[in-house]
Amino acid sequence: MKEVTSLEDILFNVVRPNKEGYAKDLANYYYVIDIVQPAQLNKLDTLIVIKKKLIKYGFDAKSLKHDQASDFITYINQDWIKNYGYMINDRIYQKEKTRLENKGIDFYLYSKYLNCNNDQQLYCYFKKMIKQMNKVILESIKQVN
């Protein structure tokens, strides 16, 4: 996966840290979920209000596009338990996610480890790993035959 080098790699390109943000160690490995509550963003906020709140919280808001803002609002709009991005119905993915959660590894922790900031990225990661595993299995079957 692409290495996270700045806040821009994470927050749907919504905000970029200013000097103050860097001073607060907010630049790296800072996830949307970390911003939503302390910056007091909510689903009824307009694009302008979101920008103002982010600036007040210590971020320079980039010139937001409407699709980026709607991503942010959609994210905020979800129930807290489901507040990790997109809902995915894939059975293998859900099974793997449940297995990790049963071990006490919640999405927040393994998303930081894998540099995934939402379910969609995590799903892509699992899908890629499963594809690689299948390839290895197929190769080993060919070698046996």
C-alpha positions in Angstrom: 0.0 0.0 0.0 1.0 3.6 -0.6 2.9 4.9 2.4 1.2 7.7 4.3 3.5 10.8 4.2 1.1 13.6 5.1 -2.4 14.3 6.3 -3.4 14.8 2.7 -2.9 11.1 2.0 -5.5 10.3 4.6 -8.3 12.9 4.9 -9.8 12.5 1.4 -7.6 15.5 0.5 -9.8 17.6 2.6 -7.4 19.4 4.8 -3.6 20.1 5.0 -1.8 20.7 8.2 -0.4 24.2 8.9 2.7 25.0 11.0 0.6 24.8 14.1 -0.7 21.4 13.0 2.8 20.1 12.6 3.7 21.4 16.0 0.8 19.4 17.5 2.0 16.2 15.7 -1.1 16.2 13.7 0.5 15.7 10.3 1.2 12.0 10.3 -1.0 9.0 10.9 -3.9 11.2 11.8 -7.3 9.8 10.7 -10.7 11.3 9.9 -12.1 9.7 13.1 -9.5 11.6 15.1 -10.7 14.9 13.6 -14.5 14.6 13.7 -15.1 14.8 17.5 -12.5 17.3 18.6 -13.2 19.7 15.7 -16.9 19.3 16.5 -17.9 18.5 12.9 -21.4 17.2 12.3 -23.6 16.1 9.5 -25.5 19.4 9.3 -22.4 21.5 8.7 -22.1 23.2 5.4 -18.8 23.2 3.5 -18.1 26.7 4.8 -18.8 25.7 8.4 -16.5 22.6 8.0 -13.7 24.8 6.7 -14.1 27.3 9.6 -14.1 24.6 12.2 -11.1 22.9 10.7 -9.2 26.2 10.6 -10.2 26.9 14.2 -9.0 23.4 15.2 -5.6 24.2 13.7 -5.7 23.1 10.1 -5.5 25.0 6.9 -8.5 23.9 4.9 -7.7 23.5 1.2 -10.1 24.8 -1.3 -12.6 22.0 -0.9 -14.4 20.5 -3.8 -18.0 19.5 -3.2 -17.3 15.7 -3.7 -14.6 15.9 -1.0 -16.9 17.7 1.3 -19.7 15.2 0.7 -17.2 12.4 1.5 -16.4 14.1 4.8 -20.1 14.7 5.6 -21.0 11.2 4.6 -18.3 9.9 6.9 -19.6 12.0 9.8 -23.1 11.1 9.1 -22.7 7.4 9.9 -23.4 5.8 13.3 -20.3 6.0 15.5 -19.9 2.2 15.4 -20.1 2.3 11.6 -18.0 5.5 11.5 -15.0 3.9 9.6 -15.9 4.7 6.0 -17.9 2.5 3.7 -20.1 -0.4 4.6 -19.1 -3.5 2.6 -21.2 -6.7 2.4 -18.5 -9.0 1.0 -18.7 -12.2 3.2 -14.9 -13.0 3.2 -14.1 -9.4 4.2 -16.8 -9.3 7.0 -15.5 -12.7 8.3 -11.9 -11.5 8.4 -12.9 -8.2 10.0 -15.0 -10.1 12.7 -12.1 -12.5 13.3 -9.8 -9.6 14.0 -12.4 -7.8 16.2 -12.9 -11.0 18.2 -9.2 -10.9 19.0 -9.7 -7.4 20.3 -8.2 -5.7 17.3 -10.7 -3.1 16.2 -10.7 -1.3 12.9 -9.0 1.8 14.3 -5.9 -0.2 15.4 -5.4 -2.3 12.4 -6.2 0.6 10.0 -3.3 2.5 11.6 -1.1 -0.6 11.1 -2.1 -1.0 7.5 -2.4 2.7 6.7 -6.1 2.3 5.7 -8.4 5.2 6.6 -11.7 3.5 5.8 -13.4 0.2 5.1 -13.0 0.6 1.4 -9.2 0.7 1.6 -9.2 -2.2 4.1 -11.4 -4.2 1.8 -9.0 -3.6 -1.1 -6.1 -4.6 1.1 -7.8 -7.9 2.1 -8.9 -8.5 -1.5 -5.3 -8.0 -2.8 -4.0 -10.4 -0.1 -6.6 -13.0 -1.0 -5.8 -12.7 -4.7 -2.1 -13.2 -3.9 -2.9 -16.2 -1.7 -5.0 -17.7 -4.5 -2.2 -17.2 -7.0 0.3 -19.0 -4.7 -2.1 -21.9 -4.3 -2.7 -22.1 -8.0 1.1 -22.1 -8.7 1.7 -24.9 -6.1 -1.1 -27.0 -7.7 0.5 -26.6 -11.1 3.8 -27.7 -9.7 2.3 -30.8 -8.2 0.7 -31.8 -11.5 
